[in-house]
Amino acid sequence: MKRNLGNIVVFLLFIFVSLASAEDFEYKIELDNKQPYLKEVVVLTAEFHQINKDIVLMFDFDLKKSKDYDFKRVKASETDLNHNTKASYRYLVNPLKSGNIEIAFKLAKKVTTDENVAYSFSGDRDNVKGLVTTDTEVQLPSLKLSVKPLPNGVSLVGDFTLNYELKKQTYKAYEPIPILLHIEGNGYPPEFVKFPFFNDDIKIFADKPVVKINSTQLTTKSKTTYPIAFSSAKSFQLKEVEIKVFNPKTKESYILRVPKLDFDVQKVSSSELIDKVDIPKSSSNYLTEMKEYLRIIFSYIIVFLAGGISGYFLRQKRRKNIKSQTMKQKIENSKDERELLQLLLSSENSTYNKAIKELESAVYGGSRISFKDIKTELLLKIRFI
């Protein structure tokens, strides 16, 4: 009886909070697919719109963490903060188990006033004042997914290709034979795929895969590189390797293959040996070989990572330039002081503090300023950000 009474109280409290929140804003949360396959990407969109115009309203929304799914936010925007806030969020969600699961949310409604907004930006660059808000946690109903299992034997989920890098197929005895395997495409990142290279005549060395991920508005793009090396005293053959993949979009399975590879391993004459007098004992020889193999493999990995790091910094520089150009266009298109002020506040860049202060004095204090001069000064600063 007490438990039932407690449940009723919690339910009535949930209804009360929801109704109170409904007076301030309306929202919509949608999934593009409610019956995905295991690990298939699901796009979740959430939109919030202020309807109580008497307050300054902001939102803090996110998904709750769960072992049943993972997620990544790919979009978050909040516009028109002057008593008409509109917030939009987009997530990529991957279910991690089949069956029925629930996606849960957390939302904080943050209420403040025009006076608090003006006060928070009244300090200089070294004395930025915190924005005072009244925060209320809002309970949102969870969304349900009915997750379908994958076909038997599937190792990857998505649309992928596989290729490999191999410089040559003729080596000397015990010389390291490096090979790089690349799996690239759209879908759940394939970090832990295992390549079943089994051969009693060779030694196999493998390092941790290198994963590069780029999430777009609709999918996750990735490239996973597996550094592997072999060594052998005689010629050998690697049998064909097959990896089964399932594409949820086409609902079909397909196979990625590493073809059969033949390696010609040539014997080393005694005149080429480092120790011509005495062949080292087996244990010592084994340790020496292991160290040399690992050293060479490590050098390949360092070179590979160096290329990836340099590419990362080039992309970051390019993105920075694109961001600056976009900001420049938005500043040029600003029609009045209020619109420009909202743009600068949303950028969260301290470089604009001086302009923000001047615009606030005009918007909230009625001061006279030269709108054209402020825009010109900002456009000059863009070049150095």
N, C-alpha and C positions, 0 to 999 in steps of 0.2 A: 504493500500500500504506500509506504514512504517513498519507495523507488518510483512508483507511478506518479506520485505527487511531484517529485523532483523533476521528472521528465516533462511534466506539464509546465512547470515553472520555467525550465530552460526553453521550451518551445515558445511560450508566451513572450519571453525576453527576446528571443530571436525575431519574432514578429514585430515587437515594439521597436527594436533597433532598425529593422528593415523599413518599417513605415516612417520612422523619423528620418532615415537617410533618404527615403524616396521624396521627402519634401524638399531636399536640397539638390538632388541630381537624379538622372536616369542613366541606365547602363544597358549594354548588350554584350554578351560573351558567346562566341560561336566557334565551332569546330568544322573544318572542311570535310572531315570524315569521322564518323562515329563507330565504324566497324573496320579498323585497320588490321593489317597483319602485324605479327610480332616484329618490332624494330622499324616498322614503316613510319616515315615522318608524317605527322599530323600538324596542320597549321591552325593555331589558335589565335583568334583576334578578340580584343576587348576594347570597348569604347565607352567613355563616360562623358556626360554632358550636364553642365550645371543648369538648374532650372530656378533656384532661389537666387534672385539677382541682388538681394540685400547684403550679401557677404562676399568676401574674397575667398575663393575655394580652390584647393589643390588636392591632388590624389597621389597616393603612394601604393602602387599595385604590384603584385608579383604572384608567382605560383609557389605553393608549398613544396618543399623537397620530399621525395618519396623513393623508396626502393622499387616501386612498381613502374616508374617512368623517369626519364631524364629530359631536360628541356634547356633551351637557349633562347634568350630574348634577342630578337633581331630588329626590333623597332620600338621606340618609346618617344612620344611627342606630346607636348602640352602647350596649347595655344590660346590666345585671347583671354589672358588672365584677368582682364578688367570686368569682373562680375559675369563672365560668360565663358567659363573655362571649358575647353574641350580636350580630353586626353585620349590618346590612342596607343595601343600596345599590340605587338605581334610576337608570337613564340613559335618555335619549332619543337614539337613534343614527340618523343620516341617511346612507345610502350615497351617495357622490358619483361613482361610476362603475359602469357595468353590467358584468356578468360575475361571476367568482368573486373575492371579497375575504375577508380574514381580520381579525377584531377581536382585537387583542392586549391583554394586561393586565399590570399591575405590582402586586405585592403584597409588603408588608413585614410580617413577623411580629415583633411587639414584645413581649418577655418581661421581666417585672420581678417584684418580691416585695412582700409586704405591708409590709415594713419600708421599702422605697424609696417606696411610695405615702405612708405616714405621714410620712416625712422630707420629701418634696417639698412637703407642705402645712403643715409645722411653722413656717415663717416668717410674719411679719406681712404686711400688704398691700404694703409697700414692699420686702419681701425674700422674694419667692416663689422657692422653690428648684426647679430643674429636676428632672423625673422621670428617673431613670436607667433606661434599658432596654437590653436586648441585642437588636439588630435583625438579622433574617435575611431576605434576599430569597428569595422562593419563586417558582419558575417554574410558571406555570399554562398549560395548553394553550389555544391560541387557538380562537375559534369562527368557523365559516365561514358566509358568506352567498352565496347565488346570486342576484345582482341582475338583475332584468328591465329591459330598455330601455323608454323611453317611446314612445308613438305619435308619428309625425312631426308637426312643427309645434307641439308643446306648449311653452308658456312658463312655466306654473305647475303645481305639484303640490300638491293638497289640495282643501279645500272652502272656496271664497272667494266673496265678493260684491264688486261694484264700484259705487260711486256717486260723484257729483261735486257740487261747490258752485260755483254761478255766480249772482252777484247780479242781473245784468241782461244784456240782449243788444242794447242800443242805446248806442253810444258816439260820441264825437267823433273826428275824424281824428287818428291817432297817439296817442290816449289808450290807456294800458295796459289790457288786458282780462285780468284774473286769473281763473284757474280752479284749483280744488283737486280732485284725483282721489284717491279713497280705495279701497284694496284691503284687505279685512278678512276674517279667517276662520282656519281651522285648516289647518296644513300647513307646507311649507317656506317661510320668509319671502321674499316676492317683492320684494326690494330693487331689483333691476336690470331690472325690466320696462321696455321702451321703448314709448312710444305714438307710432305712425307718423302724426303730423300733418304732412302735406305739402301746401303751398300756396304757389305762387310769388308770390302777391299779399300775403302777410303775413310778418311777422317773428316768430320764436318764441324765447322765452327760458325755460329750464328750470333749476331748481336741484336740488341733491342731495336725494333723497327722505328723509323723516323716518320712521324705523322704530321702532315700539313693540312689544316682544316680552314675552309672559308665558307661561312654560312651566308646564304642569300635570303631574300624574303620568302622563298618557297621551298628551299631544299638545302642540304648540306653537301658541299663539294669537298672532296678530300683526295690527297695523294699520299699513299703509304709506301715507303721504301724499306725493303728487307735486305740488309747486308749479310751475305753468306759467303763462306770460302770453303774449299775442299783441298785436300792434299792426298797424294798416293804415290806408291813406289812403282806402280805399273799402270798401263792404260786401262781405262774403265769406261763404263756407259751409265749415264743417268737415265732411268726410265721416265717415260712421260708421266707428268703429274696433272691431275684434274681437280678442280675446285668447283663445287656446285653452288650456283648463285640463284636467288629467287628475286624476280622483279615484280613488286606489288602493283605497279601501274599496268603491266600487261598480264599479270597473274600467271606468268610462265617461268619455268626454271631454265637455266642455260649453264654451259660449262666454260670455265676459263682454263686454259692449258699452258703448261710449260712443256715444250716438245722434248722428245728424246734427244739427248745430247751425248756425243762421243768425244772423249778426250784422249789424245795421244800423249802418253807420258814416256819420255825417253830416259833411259838409264844414264847415270852419271859415272864416268870413268874414275878410277882411283886417283888419277893425276889431278882431277878437279876438286878432290876432297880437301878440306882445310887441314885436317889431321891425317897426314900420309903415313905416319909411323905406326900409330896404334888407333884402331877403331874404338871410340868411346864405349863405355859400358852401356847396356841397354837403358837403364834408368836415367843416367846422365844424358844420353842421347835424346831420350824422349822429352825431358824437361827443356833441353836446349831448343829442340824443334818447336815445342809448344810456345816458348817465349818468342821465337822468331815469327811463327805464324801469327800470334796475337799482335806482335808489333806491326807487321805489315797490314793486317786487317784494320788495326786501329788507325794507321796512317790513311787508309782509304776512307774511313769514316770521318776523320778530321777534315779531309779535303771536301768530302760531300757536305758536311755541316757548314764549312766555311762558305761554300757556294750558296747554301740556303740562307745563312745569316746575312750575307751581302745582298741577296735578293730581297730579304725582308726589309732591310733599311732603305733600299731603293723604292720599294712599294710604299713604305711609310712616308718618304719624302714626296712621292707622287700624290698620295692621299692628302698630305698637308697642303700642297699647292692647289689641289682641287677644292679643298675646304675653304681656302683663302679666296679663291675665285668666286665660289658660291656666296660667301659672306659679302664680298664686294658688290655682287649683283643685288643682294637683298638690301644693302645700305643705299645703293643708288636708287632702288625702286621704292624706298620708304617715302610715304606721302606727307607725313606730319610728325611732330615731336613725339606723340604718344606711340605711334607705330614703331618709330625708331627705338624708343626706350624699351618697348617690349622685346624687340629683336636683340638688343644688347644684353638685357637681363637674361634672356634664355641662353645666350652663348656661354655664360659663366666664365668669362675671360676678364681677368683683372686689368688687362691693358685698356679696357674701355671705361674704367671707373670715373675718370675725369668727365668724359662725355655723359655718362649716366647721371652724375651729380648735376650737371648743367641742365640736362633734359628734365630731371625731376623737379628742379626749381621752377622750370617753365610750366610743366604739366600740373604740378600740385601747388606751387607757390605763386604762379602768375608772373614770374620774372620774364623780362624780354631778352631774347637771345637771337643770334643769327643762325637759323636752321641750316642755311647753305654752308656757312663757315664750319659748323660742327661736322657735317657730312664730308666736306673736303678734308678736314683734319683726320677723320677716321679712315678715309680711303688711302691717305698717305701712310698711316700706321699699318694698314693691311700688308704692305710690302715687307714689313720687318717682323711680322708675327710668325 
